[in-house]
Amino acid sequence: MPKTIKELANELKVSKQTIQYHYQRLPTKNRQKDSQGTNMISPTAERIIRDKVAKPLVANNQQTGSKEATKTSKESNELIATLRREVTDLKSQRDKQLATKDRQIDHLTKLVDQQQQLQLAIVADNRRLKDHVQKLNGQLTQKTNDNLSIGNDLFNIQDKKSKIAKQKIVKSDSNKDGINTNRAIKRWWKFW
């Protein structure tokens, strides 16, 4: 009589998923469905699934002798000791790596601090130089203004001399001929 997946799973005391897994791997001719579309397991398919599920159960449920149990416990103790040594080694390697990273971080922090100090010193030097340049520009501007005023004074003196000379020439010409001729002495700087 065919059984459902749930019935077979309860009977073999395994999960429905295990039975479903093995059922799906059966050849198509061994798979059946009832009129409602439910998967039904035929006696042939049940035997195949029982064989596949029962093998791991027998292996897990076999009772081993006391000698085999002691071997297994000795092997597991050795394995545990080996794993503990490996964990200890990994922890020491991790600690070394972390210490190295800490030293690198400290070194990089010092470098950044030095860079910032140098940058501040450069900014201060630039400000001092800028102030000095402005001071020199002020002195140069003062000297230039002084030179220009001296040049203007000389120009004014020469201009006054030329006017006086014109007046003398005009007076001397008017006195000679009795005619007042306005001859102006033309200087080169008056042409522009």
C-alpha positions as CSV (number, residue, x, y, z in Angstrom):
1,M,0.0,0.0,0.0
2,P,1.5,3.4,-1.0
3,K,2.4,5.9,1.7
4,T,2.8,9.6,1.8
5,I,6.1,11.4,2.5
6,K,5.0,12.4,5.9
7,E,4.0,8.9,6.9
8,L,7.3,7.4,5.8
9,A,9.2,10.2,7.5
10,N,7.4,9.5,10.8
11,E,8.0,5.8,10.4
12,L,11.7,6.1,9.8
13,K,12.0,9.0,12.4
14,V,13.6,11.4,9.9
15,S,12.5,14.8,8.6
16,K,10.1,15.1,5.7
17,Q,12.8,17.0,3.8
18,T,15.1,14.0,3.9
19,I,12.4,11.8,2.4
20,Q,11.5,14.4,-0.1
21,Y,15.2,14.7,-1.1
22,H,15.5,10.9,-1.8
23,Y,12.1,10.8,-3.4
24,Q,13.1,13.4,-6.0
25,R,16.1,11.5,-6.9
26,L,14.2,8.3,-7.7
27,P,13.7,7.3,-11.3
28,T,10.5,8.8,-12.8
29,K,8.9,5.3,-13.1
30,N,9.0,4.9,-9.3
31,R,7.3,8.3,-8.5
32,Q,3.6,8.4,-8.2
33,K,0.9,10.9,-7.5
34,D,-2.7,10.3,-6.3
35,S,-5.8,12.0,-7.7
36,Q,-5.2,15.1,-5.6
37,G,-1.6,15.6,-6.8
38,T,0.0,14.4,-3.5
39,N,3.3,12.4,-3.9
40,M,2.7,8.8,-3.1
41,I,5.5,6.4,-2.3
42,S,5.1,2.9,-3.8
43,P,6.5,-0.2,-2.0
44,T,9.4,-0.3,-4.4
45,A,10.2,3.3,-3.9
46,E,9.8,2.9,-0.1
47,R,12.4,0.0,-0.1
48,I,14.9,2.2,-2.1
49,I,14.4,5.2,0.3
50,R,14.6,2.9,3.4
51,D,17.9,1.5,2.1
52,K,19.4,5.0,1.6
53,V,18.1,6.5,4.9
54,A,18.8,3.3,7.0
55,K,22.5,3.2,6.1
56,P,23.5,6.4,7.8
57,L,21.3,5.5,10.8
58,V,22.9,2.2,11.2
59,A,26.4,3.8,11.1
60,N,25.4,6.3,13.7
61,N,23.6,3.8,15.9
62,Q,26.3,1.1,15.9
63,Q,27.7,0.4,19.3
64,T,31.5,0.3,19.3
65,G,33.6,-1.7,21.8
66,S,35.4,-0.1,24.7
67,K,38.7,-0.3,22.8
68,E,37.4,1.7,19.9
69,A,35.8,4.2,22.3
70,T,39.2,4.8,24.0
71,K,40.9,5.2,20.6
72,T,38.3,7.7,19.6
73,S,38.6,9.6,22.8
74,K,42.4,9.6,22.6
75,E,42.3,10.8,19.0
76,S,39.8,13.4,19.9
77,N,42.0,14.5,22.8
78,E,45.0,14.8,20.5
79,L,42.9,16.7,18.0
80,I,41.7,19.1,20.7
81,A,45.3,19.6,21.9
82,T,46.4,20.3,18.3
83,L,43.6,22.7,17.8
84,R,44.4,24.5,21.0
85,R,48.1,24.8,20.0
86,E,47.0,26.2,16.6
87,V,44.6,28.7,18.3
88,T,47.5,29.8,20.6
89,D,49.8,30.2,17.6
90,L,47.2,32.2,15.8
91,K,46.6,34.4,18.8
92,S,50.3,35.2,19.1
93,Q,50.5,36.0,15.4
94,R,47.5,38.2,15.7
95,D,49.1,40.0,18.7
96,K,52.3,40.5,16.8
97,Q,50.4,41.9,13.8
98,L,48.4,44.2,16.0
99,A,51.6,45.5,17.7
100,T,53.1,46.1,14.3
101,K,50.0,48.0,13.2
102,D,50.1,50.1,16.4
103,R,53.7,51.1,15.8
104,Q,52.9,52.0,12.2
105,I,49.9,54.1,13.3
106,D,52.1,55.9,15.9
107,H,54.7,56.6,13.3
108,L,52.2,57.9,10.8
109,T,50.6,60.1,13.5
110,K,54.0,61.6,14.3
111,L,54.6,62.3,10.6
112,V,51.3,64.0,10.3
113,D,52.0,66.1,13.4
114,Q,55.4,67.1,12.0
115,Q,53.8,68.0,8.7
116,Q,51.3,70.2,10.4
117,Q,54.0,71.9,12.4
118,L,56.0,72.5,9.2
119,Q,53.0,73.9,7.5
120,L,52.4,76.3,10.3
121,A,56.0,77.5,10.3
122,I,55.8,78.0,6.5
123,V,52.6,80.1,6.9
124,A,54.3,82.2,9.6
125,D,57.3,82.8,7.4
126,N,55.1,83.7,4.4
127,R,53.3,86.3,6.6
128,R,56.6,87.8,7.7
129,L,57.9,88.0,4.2
130,K,54.6,89.5,3.0
131,D,54.8,92.2,5.7
132,H,58.4,92.9,4.8
133,V,57.6,93.2,1.1
134,Q,54.8,95.5,1.9
135,K,57.1,97.6,4.1
136,L,59.7,97.7,1.3
137,N,57.0,98.7,-1.2
138,G,56.0,101.5,1.0
139,Q,59.5,102.8,1.3
140,L,60.0,102.5,-2.5
141,T,56.8,104.3,-3.1
142,Q,57.9,107.1,-0.7
143,K,61.2,107.4,-2.5
144,T,59.5,107.4,-5.9
145,N,57.1,110.1,-4.7
146,D,60.1,112.1,-3.3
147,N,61.9,111.7,-6.6
148,L,58.8,112.8,-8.6
149,S,58.3,115.8,-6.4
150,I,62.0,116.8,-6.9
151,G,61.6,116.3,-10.6
152,N,58.4,118.4,-10.6
153,D,60.2,121.1,-8.6
154,L,63.0,121.1,-11.1
155,F,60.5,121.2,-13.9
156,N,58.7,124.1,-12.3
157,I,62.0,125.9,-11.7
158,Q,63.0,125.4,-15.4
159,D,59.5,126.5,-16.4
160,K,59.8,129.7,-14.3
161,K,63.2,130.4,-15.8
162,S,61.9,130.0,-19.3
163,K,59.0,132.4,-18.6
164,I,61.5,134.9,-17.1
165,A,63.7,134.5,-20.1
166,K,60.7,135.0,-22.4
167,Q,59.8,138.1,-20.7
168,K,63.3,139.4,-21.0
169,I,63.4,138.6,-24.7
170,V,60.1,140.2,-25.3
171,K,61.2,143.3,-23.3
172,S,64.5,143.4,-25.1
173,D,62.8,143.0,-28.5
174,S,60.2,145.6,-27.8
175,N,62.8,147.9,-26.6
176,K,65.0,147.4,-29.7
177,D,62.3,147.8,-32.4
178,G,59.6,149.4,-30.4
179,I,57.4,146.7,-31.6
180,N,56.0,144.2,-29.2
181,T,56.5,140.8,-30.7
182,N,55.4,137.8,-28.7
183,R,58.0,135.3,-29.5
184,A,57.9,132.4,-27.2
185,I,60.8,130.1,-26.6
186,K,59.6,126.6,-27.3
187,R,61.0,123.9,-25.2
188,W,60.9,120.2,-26.1
189,W,58.7,119.2,-23.2
190,K,56.0,121.6,-24.1
191,F,55.2,119.8,-27.4
192,W,53.3,117.0,-25.9
